[in-house]
Amino acid sequence: MALTKEAQAVVDAFGTESGVTAQQLQNLKSTIDASPALTQEINDVVAQGHLQRIVPLNNPHAGGEYNPDGKEMRLPLAILTTPAGGTYSSGEATFILGHELQHGLNMPDMQRAEAAFDRDAEAVASRPRTSTTTPRPSATSSPPTGAMRRVRRSPAGTPSSLPRRRMRRTTAVRRRRWKIFTRSSHSAWVTSSTWIAATCRRSIR
């Protein structure tokens, strides 16, 4: 498979860019010619009008770039340079070319998606606003049907929701029981003390 006339012109124009050597241009051409898939992708993206230039990459932090505004692909010259005393390997260049070409091939889908997003956003923004807040119940409103009444326990274990009269009654009962207990304990202590004193007096006599 060969490049189309339009695609071949884009590739040849890369050799006229500043800093590009004849060797680097030849390595780019040999990389494309060795891969029918790359050749087909370049033909397609050029035919669709999404690739018009191939230029050197000036960004040292990127392995390759595709600029949709300028419709250009940016390649690092290092991957197209034959090492001193070695041979050129097209593996890295093939990967970068294929990756960046996919951006150009996917550009129509991206443009349609962005247009659809803009339409949806405008449709949502043009809708009349509706209140979504739930009205707060007033102090005199009755609880909803089936609502469970929440009962919290006091530290003593008595439900805090009991009527005050019942709580006072329960407290009074506890106090009476405590008085009876203390009285009986005091009486038992007095009786025991009296018995001990009488016994001691009898022993002394």
Protein Blocks (a to p, Z undefined) as FASTA:
>chain_A
ZZdfklmmmmmmmmmpghiafklmmmmmmmmmmpmklmmmmmmmmmnopafbdcddfbfk
bgbdcdfklopacddfklmpccehiacdfklmmmmmmmmmmmmmmmmmmmmmmmmmmmmm
mmmmmpccddfbdcdddfkbccdehiacdddddfkopafkbcfklmmmmmmmmmmmmmmm
mmmmmmmmmmmmmmmmmmmmmmmZZ
